């Protein structure tokens, strides 16, 4: 019997995502030819849920630079095309149909940006630079790689990059506690970047990271990018985002 050709793989890197993973995998399992989940040492039901959804599970450690595990997921895929997702993202019917239509035709692009609808405390954040929030997620196998150097890096594509129209639903922060739990991962990476740059600890650098950068971030998100139009959600998102700098700086100074 001839082995079925794998056209589309879905790749995820996860850790302790039992609350989010099922909705994500259910949204893709009827059109993905293969699902690859790299698990970074989950202690909850994440692995069990992934296997229930017929995903191929690769269990490994949880490096501080979590893009390393995302790259492992890409490397383990066999599809001509790979849809890279996070566990808290859901593919809509409209996006599914657009992806199928895109990969079923001859394409010059080797990667595609997909817009995201980001939900903060259950509210779709339309402003504050949070929509359409384009991210490269649909890529041709062998033509995409994570640099694994910085916190908010995009996948690098060898060749042309196009755009899809229909958005991913991104349920990133369902509660304030969940926000800070996830934010701590990014803050830790920011601290490691400060160490790598060997930033000199001085009065001026303290003012820069504890006062100037937080103020700039808040006004950029809340005023320049009109976060105020999202009301209290826009205010809280801008405020929390601005606090990343002083927290990372405190960790750096403390040697954490």
C-alpha positions in Angstrom: 0.0 0.0 0.0 1.4 3.4 -1.0 2.2 5.7 1.9 0.1 8.9 2.0 2.1 12.0 1.0 2.3 14.5 3.8 1.4 17.9 2.5 0.8 19.9 5.7 2.4 19.4 9.1 1.5 21.3 12.2 4.3 22.0 14.6 4.1 23.0 18.3 6.5 23.4 21.2 4.7 23.3 24.5 5.1 22.9 28.3 2.2 22.6 30.8 -0.5 23.6 28.3 -3.3 21.3 29.3 -5.8 24.2 29.5 -5.1 25.4 25.9 -3.7 22.5 23.9 -6.9 20.6 23.1 -8.7 23.5 21.5 -5.6 24.3 19.4 -5.2 20.7 18.1 -8.9 20.2 17.5 -8.9 23.2 15.3 -6.3 21.6 12.9 -6.6 17.9 13.2 -9.2 17.5 10.4 -6.9 19.1 7.7 -3.3 18.5 9.0 -1.6 15.4 7.6 0.7 15.3 10.6 0.9 17.0 14.0 4.3 17.2 15.8 4.4 18.3 19.5 7.7 18.9 21.2 7.1 18.8 25.0 9.6 20.5 27.3 9.0 18.5 30.4 5.3 19.0 31.1 4.1 17.9 34.6 0.3 18.1 33.7 -1.8 16.3 31.1 -0.2 18.1 28.1 1.4 14.9 26.6 -1.7 12.8 27.2 -3.9 15.4 25.4 -1.5 15.6 22.5 -1.5 11.8 22.1 -5.3 11.8 22.3 -5.3 14.1 19.3 -3.0 11.7 17.4 0.0 14.0 17.6 3.6 12.7 17.4 5.1 13.7 20.7 8.8 14.4 21.2 9.7 14.8 24.9 12.8 16.8 25.8 14.1 19.5 28.2 12.9 23.1 28.6 15.7 25.5 27.5 15.4 29.2 28.6 15.4 30.1 24.8 12.1 28.3 24.1 12.6 28.9 20.3 15.0 26.0 20.4 12.1 23.6 21.0 10.1 25.3 18.2 13.0 24.6 15.9 13.0 21.0 17.0 9.4 20.7 16.1 10.0 22.2 12.6 12.9 19.8 12.1 10.7 16.8 13.0 8.0 17.6 10.4 7.7 15.8 7.1 5.2 17.9 5.3 5.9 20.0 2.3 4.3 22.9 4.3 4.4 23.5 8.0 2.0 25.5 10.1 3.8 26.5 13.3 1.5 27.2 16.2 1.5 28.0 19.9 -0.7 26.0 22.2 -2.9 29.1 23.0 -3.8 29.7 19.3 -6.8 28.5 17.4 -7.3 28.2 13.6 -10.6 29.4 12.4 -12.6 27.8 9.7 -11.9 30.7 7.4 -8.2 30.5 8.0 -8.2 26.8 7.5 -9.8 27.2 4.1 -7.4 29.9 3.1 -4.4 27.7 4.1 -5.7 24.7 2.2 -6.3 27.0 -0.9 -2.8 28.5 -0.6 -0.8 25.3 -0.4 -2.9 23.5 -3.0 -1.5 25.9 -5.7 2.0 26.4 -7.0 3.5 29.1 -4.7 6.5 31.4 -5.2 6.5 32.3 -1.5 8.3 30.1 1.0 6.5 31.6 4.0 3.4 33.5 4.9 2.5 36.1 7.6 -0.7 35.4 9.3 -2.5 38.1 11.3 -3.5 37.4 14.9 -6.4 38.5 17.1 -4.9 38.8 20.5 -7.2 38.3 23.5 -6.2 39.9 26.8 -8.3 38.9 29.9 -11.0 37.7 27.5 -11.1 40.9 25.5 -10.0 41.2 21.8 -7.3 44.0 22.0 -7.8 45.9 18.7 -5.3 48.7 19.4 -2.0 49.1 21.3 -0.1 47.6 18.4 -1.9 44.2 19.0 -3.8 43.9 15.8 -3.3 42.6 13.1 0.0 41.5 14.8 1.4 39.6 11.7 3.5 36.6 12.5 5.2 34.1 10.1 3.5 30.8 10.7 3.0 29.0 7.4 6.3 27.9 6.0 7.8 25.6 3.4 9.8 22.8 5.0 13.5 23.4 4.6 13.1 27.1 3.9 12.5 28.3 7.5 14.5 28.5 10.7 14.3 30.2 14.1 17.5 32.2 14.8 17.1 31.4 18.6 18.8 34.6 19.5 16.2 37.0 20.9 12.9 37.1 22.7 10.4 38.2 20.1 12.1 37.0 16.9 10.3 35.8 13.8 11.1 32.7 11.8 13.6 33.5 9.1 12.6 32.6 5.6 14.9 31.7 2.7 13.0 33.4 -0.1 9.8 35.3 -0.7 7.2 35.9 2.1 3.5 36.5 1.4 0.5 37.4 3.5 -2.7 35.5 4.4 -5.9 37.5 5.3 -7.7 35.5 7.9 -6.5 35.7 11.5 -5.4 33.2 14.1 -7.2 33.5 17.4 -4.6 34.0 20.1 -5.9 33.5 23.7 -2.7 34.4 25.3 -3.7 35.8 28.7 -6.9 34.6 30.2 -6.2 36.1 33.6 -3.7 38.5 35.3 -2.0 35.5 37.0 -1.5 33.8 33.6 -0.2 37.0 32.1 2.6 37.3 34.6 3.4 33.5 34.5 4.0 33.7 30.8 5.6 37.2 31.0 8.2 35.8 33.4 9.5 33.6 30.6 10.1 36.6 28.3 11.5 38.7 31.2 14.0 36.0 32.0 15.1 35.9 28.3 15.4 39.7 28.4 17.6 39.4 31.6 19.8 36.9 29.7 20.2 39.3 26.8 21.3 42.0 29.3 23.9 39.6 30.6 25.0 38.7 27.1 25.5 42.4 26.2 27.2 42.9 29.6 25.3 46.1 30.3 27.2 48.3 32.8 25.4 48.8 36.0 25.3 52.5 36.7 23.0 55.3 37.7 22.3 56.1 34.1 21.5 52.6 33.1 19.3 52.2 36.2 17.3 55.3 35.1 17.2 54.0 31.5 15.7 50.6 32.4 13.7 51.5 35.5 12.2 54.7 34.3 12.8 55.8 30.7 12.1 52.6 28.8 8.9 51.8 30.9 7.5 55.3 30.2 8.4 55.1 26.5 6.7 51.7 26.2 3.6 52.7 28.0 3.1 55.9 26.0 3.9 54.0 22.7 1.2 51.4 23.4 -1.4 53.5 25.1 -1.1 56.8 23.3 0.8 56.4 20.0 -0.8 53.1 19.1 -4.2 54.2 20.6 -4.4 51.5 23.3 -6.7 53.9 25.2 -9.5 52.9 22.7 -9.5 49.4 24.4 -10.4 51.1 27.7 -9.2 49.4 30.9 -7.8 46.4 28.9 -5.7 48.7 26.8 -4.4 50.5 29.9 -3.5 47.3 31.8 -1.8 45.8 28.7 0.3 49.0 28.2 1.1 49.1 32.0 2.0 45.5 32.3 4.2 45.6 29.1 6.0 48.7 30.5 6.9 46.8 33.7 8.9 44.1 31.8 12.0 46.4 31.7 12.3 47.3 35.4 11.7 43.7 36.4 14.3 42.3 33.9 16.7 45.0 35.2 16.1 44.1 38.8 16.8 40.4 38.0 20.0 41.5 36.1 21.3 43.6 39.0 20.5 40.9 41.5 22.3 38.3 39.4 19.3 36.1 38.9 
